[in-house]
Amino acid sequence: MRGYLLKKIPSALLVLLLASFLIFAILRLVPGDAADALAGPDASPESVAAIRHQLGLDQPMLTQYVAWIGDLVAGELGPSYAIGGEVADLIGDGFAATAELTAGALFFTVALGLLLGVLGATSRRPAVRAAVRALTTAALAVPPFVTGVVLVLVLAVQFVVLPSGGRVGLLEAPDLELQYLLLPSLCLALPSAAVLGRYVKDSLERALGEDYIRTATAAGVPRRRLLWRHALPNALPPVVTLLGIQTGQLLGGAVLVEAIFAWPGLGQLADQALTRRDYPVVQDVLLLLVAVFVLIQLLTDIVYALLDPRIRWE
């Protein structure tokens, strides 16, 4: 396993390096001048030049990039010039909220995906299989911003069962925070749960069609035992890979869901910083999201290798 990890880590670091350069370059291609936006419409040219010098924008791009990477390695993120406060504190608060939302969405993704997949593959009732196909199709076809609005109108406005948005903090009031978390995490999870459910269904159907399953069935082994002890474990390795990809998509989709439910995560922070041309915040937020996605893929590969030893041998 150690050799397997040593082969994966260099490629992950290379991805991070390339992503950091692309993020830095793309932000510099956005029309407008960050110094002008920060100085305000009535600022003098001297004030704009001073801000540009303070931000290091008067240096060559390569010098700016090397300085930014050096500060990241040293753990010195610096202050936010537009939003206010330290970048590390802003990102820490936003990341905690986004991680909480993603974890809740991941729970619903796994629970609903496994439920839909197992029902679709094993149910002998045509009505149940048709209902599973209809639910997965609807979850994939309806975009999250529509689903979010519908959930708010039905469960927060019409019946007033759950709050429509906001966050109080899991450590401050766990029971109340779970109520705030339920709607946005469910909204974020539905498309990923539909994808996972279809994949689980197809993998289970292939596993249940293997010769050893038919032989065990003919020998009188209970179907439930075959499903949970043999078919489902054999269908899990490719599902784990898909789940890792879906987790990364949950992080990306959280930006839109946070705006719908007023969830104070990295999505709202990045949008606010980009609107105000706060480059230090935007750069660090985007690179953090890429780093988390790369870490998730690395962990996915490790889990896959643990489930299937042939991967480690290769």
C-alpha positions as CSV (number, residue, x, y, z in Angstrom):
1,M,0.0,0.0,0.0
2,R,2.9,2.4,0.7
3,G,4.3,1.9,-2.8
4,Y,0.8,2.5,-4.2
5,L,0.5,5.8,-2.4
6,L,4.0,6.9,-3.5
7,K,2.8,6.5,-7.1
8,K,-0.3,8.6,-6.5
9,I,1.0,11.5,-4.5
10,P,3.3,13.0,-7.2
11,S,0.5,13.2,-9.7
12,A,-1.8,14.8,-7.1
13,L,0.9,17.5,-6.4
14,L,1.3,18.1,-10.1
15,V,-2.5,18.7,-10.4
16,L,-2.4,21.2,-7.6
17,L,0.5,23.0,-9.1
18,L,-1.2,23.3,-12.5
19,A,-4.5,24.3,-10.9
20,S,-2.8,27.0,-8.9
21,F,-1.2,28.5,-12.0
22,L,-4.5,28.4,-14.0
23,I,-6.4,30.0,-11.1
24,F,-3.9,32.8,-10.8
25,A,-3.7,33.4,-14.6
26,I,-7.5,33.3,-15.2
27,L,-8.2,35.8,-12.4
28,R,-5.7,38.2,-14.0
29,L,-7.6,37.9,-17.3
30,V,-10.9,39.1,-15.8
31,P,-11.6,42.6,-17.2
32,G,-11.1,45.5,-14.9
33,D,-8.4,46.5,-12.4
34,A,-8.6,45.3,-8.8
35,A,-6.8,48.4,-7.5
36,D,-9.5,50.6,-9.1
37,A,-12.3,48.5,-7.6
38,L,-10.7,48.6,-4.1
39,A,-9.9,52.4,-4.3
40,G,-13.4,53.4,-5.3
41,P,-14.6,55.7,-8.1
42,D,-13.4,58.9,-6.6
43,A,-9.8,57.8,-5.8
44,S,-6.9,59.7,-7.1
45,P,-4.3,58.1,-9.4
46,E,-1.8,58.2,-6.6
47,S,-4.1,56.3,-4.3
48,V,-4.8,53.7,-7.0
49,A,-1.0,53.3,-7.6
50,A,-0.4,52.9,-3.9
51,I,-3.0,50.1,-3.6
52,R,-1.6,48.4,-6.7
53,H,1.8,48.5,-5.1
54,Q,0.5,47.2,-1.8
55,L,-1.1,44.3,-3.5
56,G,1.9,43.6,-5.6
57,L,0.0,44.1,-8.8
58,D,2.7,46.3,-10.3
59,Q,5.1,43.3,-10.3
60,P,5.4,40.9,-13.2
61,M,2.9,38.1,-13.2
62,L,5.4,35.4,-12.5
63,T,6.8,37.3,-9.6
64,Q,3.3,37.7,-8.2
65,Y,2.6,34.0,-8.7
66,V,5.8,32.9,-6.9
67,A,5.1,35.3,-4.0
68,W,1.6,33.9,-3.7
69,I,2.8,30.3,-3.6
70,G,5.5,31.2,-1.1
71,D,3.0,32.8,1.2
72,L,0.7,29.7,0.9
73,V,3.6,27.3,1.8
74,A,4.5,29.5,4.8
75,G,0.8,29.7,5.9
76,E,0.7,33.4,5.5
77,L,-2.6,34.2,3.7
78,G,-2.6,37.8,4.7
79,P,-5.6,40.2,5.0
80,S,-8.7,40.6,2.9
81,Y,-8.6,44.1,1.4
82,A,-12.2,44.3,0.4
83,I,-14.2,42.1,2.8
84,G,-12.1,42.8,5.9
85,G,-10.4,40.5,8.3
86,E,-7.8,37.8,7.8
87,V,-8.2,35.5,4.8
88,A,-7.4,32.5,6.9
89,D,-10.3,33.3,9.3
90,L,-12.7,34.0,6.5
91,I,-11.8,30.7,4.7
92,G,-11.9,28.7,7.9
93,D,-15.4,29.8,8.8
94,G,-16.6,29.3,5.2
95,F,-14.9,25.9,4.9
96,A,-16.6,24.7,8.1
97,A,-20.0,25.6,6.8
98,T,-19.4,24.1,3.3
99,A,-17.9,20.9,4.8
100,E,-20.9,20.6,7.0
101,L,-23.3,21.0,4.0
102,T,-21.3,18.6,1.9
103,A,-21.2,16.0,4.6
104,G,-25.0,16.2,5.0
105,A,-25.4,15.9,1.2
106,L,-23.0,13.0,1.1
107,F,-25.1,11.2,3.7
108,F,-28.3,11.6,1.7
109,T,-26.4,10.7,-1.5
110,V,-25.3,7.3,-0.1
111,A,-28.5,6.5,1.7
112,L,-30.8,7.4,-1.2
113,G,-28.4,6.0,-3.9
114,L,-28.1,2.6,-2.2
115,L,-31.9,2.5,-1.5
116,L,-32.8,3.3,-5.1
117,G,-30.1,1.1,-6.5
118,V,-31.0,-2.0,-4.5
119,L,-34.8,-1.5,-5.1
120,G,-34.2,-1.1,-8.8
121,A,-32.1,-4.2,-9.1
122,T,-33.8,-6.6,-6.8
123,S,-37.5,-5.6,-6.6
124,R,-39.8,-8.1,-8.5
125,R,-42.7,-5.6,-8.7
126,P,-42.8,-3.7,-12.0
127,A,-44.4,-0.7,-10.2
128,V,-41.5,-0.3,-7.8
129,R,-38.9,-0.5,-10.6
130,A,-40.9,2.0,-12.7
131,A,-41.1,4.4,-9.6
132,V,-37.3,4.1,-9.1
133,R,-36.7,5.0,-12.8
134,A,-39.1,7.9,-12.6
135,L,-37.5,9.3,-9.4
136,T,-33.9,9.1,-10.7
137,T,-34.9,10.7,-14.0
138,A,-36.7,13.5,-12.2
139,A,-33.8,14.1,-9.9
140,L,-31.4,14.3,-12.8
141,A,-33.6,16.4,-15.0
142,V,-34.6,19.1,-12.5
143,P,-31.8,21.5,-11.7
144,P,-30.9,22.1,-8.0
145,F,-32.0,25.8,-8.1
146,V,-35.5,24.6,-9.1
147,T,-35.5,21.8,-6.5
148,G,-34.4,24.3,-3.8
149,V,-37.1,26.8,-4.6
150,V,-39.7,24.0,-4.5
151,L,-38.5,22.6,-1.2
152,V,-38.5,26.1,0.3
153,L,-42.1,26.8,-0.9
154,V,-43.5,23.5,0.2
155,L,-41.6,22.8,3.5
156,A,-40.7,26.3,4.7
157,V,-43.6,28.5,3.4
158,Q,-46.6,26.3,2.8
159,F,-46.3,23.9,5.8
160,V,-43.6,25.7,7.8
161,V,-41.9,22.4,8.8
162,L,-38.3,23.5,8.3
163,P,-36.4,26.9,8.2
164,S,-36.0,28.3,4.7
165,G,-32.3,29.3,5.1
166,G,-29.5,30.4,7.4
167,R,-27.1,28.6,9.8
168,V,-26.6,28.7,13.5
169,G,-23.5,26.4,13.9
170,L,-23.5,22.7,14.8
171,L,-21.6,23.2,18.0
172,E,-23.9,26.0,19.3
173,A,-27.3,24.3,18.8
174,P,-27.0,20.8,17.2
175,D,-30.7,20.1,17.1
176,L,-31.5,23.5,15.5
177,E,-28.6,23.2,13.1
178,L,-29.9,19.9,11.8
179,Q,-33.1,21.6,10.9
180,Y,-31.3,24.3,8.9
181,L,-29.1,21.6,7.3
182,L,-31.8,19.3,6.1
183,L,-33.2,21.2,3.1
184,P,-30.0,22.4,1.5
185,S,-28.2,19.1,1.9
186,L,-31.2,17.2,0.4
187,C,-31.4,19.7,-2.5
188,L,-27.7,19.2,-3.1
189,A,-27.8,15.5,-2.8
190,L,-30.7,14.6,-5.1
191,P,-28.8,14.6,-8.5
192,S,-25.8,12.7,-7.1
193,A,-28.1,10.2,-5.4
194,A,-29.9,9.6,-8.7
195,V,-26.5,9.0,-10.5
196,L,-25.3,6.7,-7.7
197,G,-28.6,4.8,-7.6
198,R,-28.5,4.0,-11.3
199,Y,-24.9,2.9,-11.1
200,V,-25.6,0.7,-8.1
201,K,-28.5,-0.8,-9.9
202,D,-26.5,-1.7,-13.0
203,S,-23.6,-3.0,-10.9
204,L,-25.9,-5.2,-8.8
205,E,-27.7,-6.5,-11.8
206,R,-24.3,-7.6,-13.3
207,A,-23.2,-9.1,-10.0
208,L,-26.5,-11.0,-9.6
209,G,-26.1,-12.4,-13.1
210,E,-22.8,-14.1,-12.3
211,D,-22.6,-17.8,-12.5
212,Y,-21.7,-18.3,-8.8
213,I,-24.9,-16.4,-7.8
214,R,-27.0,-18.6,-10.0
215,T,-25.3,-21.7,-8.6
216,A,-25.8,-20.5,-5.0
217,T,-29.5,-19.7,-5.7
218,A,-30.0,-23.2,-7.2
219,A,-28.4,-24.6,-4.0
220,G,-31.0,-22.9,-1.9
221,V,-28.9,-20.0,-0.5
222,P,-31.4,-17.2,0.6
223,R,-31.5,-14.3,-1.8
224,R,-31.0,-11.8,1.0
225,R,-27.8,-13.4,2.0
226,L,-26.6,-13.5,-1.5
227,L,-27.4,-9.8,-2.0
228,W,-25.7,-8.4,1.2
229,R,-22.8,-10.8,1.6
230,H,-21.8,-11.5,-2.0
231,A,-23.4,-9.4,-4.8
232,L,-23.3,-6.0,-3.1
233,P,-19.7,-6.2,-1.9
234,N,-18.6,-7.2,-5.4
235,A,-20.5,-4.3,-6.9
236,L,-19.0,-1.7,-4.5
237,P,-15.5,-1.0,-5.9
238,P,-16.6,0.8,-9.1
239,V,-19.4,2.5,-7.0
240,V,-16.7,3.9,-4.6
241,T,-14.9,5.5,-7.6
242,L,-18.2,7.1,-8.7
243,L,-18.9,8.3,-5.2
244,G,-15.5,10.0,-5.0
245,I,-16.3,11.9,-8.2
246,Q,-19.8,12.8,-7.0
247,T,-18.3,14.1,-3.7
248,G,-16.2,16.5,-5.8
249,Q,-19.4,17.6,-7.6
250,L,-21.1,18.1,-4.3
251,L,-18.4,20.6,-3.4
252,G,-18.9,22.5,-6.7
253,G,-22.7,22.4,-6.5
254,A,-22.6,23.7,-3.0
255,V,-21.9,27.2,-4.4
256,L,-25.4,27.5,-6.0
257,V,-27.2,25.8,-3.1
258,E,-25.6,28.1,-0.6
259,A,-27.0,31.1,-2.5
260,I,-30.5,29.6,-2.4
261,F,-30.6,28.8,1.3
262,A,-28.3,31.7,2.5
263,W,-25.7,29.2,3.7
264,P,-22.6,31.1,4.7
265,G,-20.0,28.8,3.1
266,L,-17.1,29.1,0.6
267,G,-19.5,29.6,-2.3
268,Q,-20.9,32.8,-0.8
269,L,-17.4,33.9,0.2
270,A,-16.0,33.4,-3.3
271,D,-18.9,35.2,-4.9
272,Q,-18.5,38.2,-2.5
273,A,-14.8,38.3,-3.0
274,L,-15.0,38.0,-6.8
275,T,-17.6,40.8,-7.0
276,R,-15.3,43.1,-5.0
277,R,-12.1,42.0,-6.8
278,D,-10.6,40.6,-3.6
279,Y,-8.0,38.5,-5.4
280,P,-6.3,37.0,-2.3
281,V,-9.6,35.5,-1.1
282,V,-10.7,34.2,-4.5
283,Q,-7.4,32.6,-5.2
284,D,-7.1,30.8,-1.9
285,V,-10.8,29.6,-1.9
286,L,-10.5,28.2,-5.4
287,L,-7.2,26.4,-4.7
288,L,-8.6,25.1,-1.5
289,L,-11.6,23.5,-3.3
290,V,-9.2,22.0,-5.9
291,A,-7.0,20.6,-3.1
292,V,-10.0,19.1,-1.3
293,F,-11.2,17.5,-4.6
294,V,-7.7,16.0,-5.2
295,L,-7.6,14.7,-1.7
296,I,-11.0,13.1,-2.1
297,Q,-9.8,11.4,-5.3
298,L,-6.7,10.1,-3.5
299,L,-8.8,8.7,-0.7
300,T,-11.1,7.1,-3.2
301,D,-8.2,5.4,-4.9
302,I,-7.0,4.1,-1.5
303,V,-10.5,2.7,-0.6
304,Y,-10.7,1.2,-4.1
305,A,-7.4,-0.5,-3.5
306,L,-8.5,-1.8,-0.1
307,L,-11.6,-3.3,-1.6
308,D,-9.9,-4.8,-4.7
309,P,-6.3,-6.0,-3.9
310,R,-5.7,-6.5,-7.6
311,I,-5.4,-2.7,-7.9
312,R,-2.5,-2.7,-5.4
313,W,-0.7,-5.5,-7.2
314,E,-0.9,-3.7,-10.5
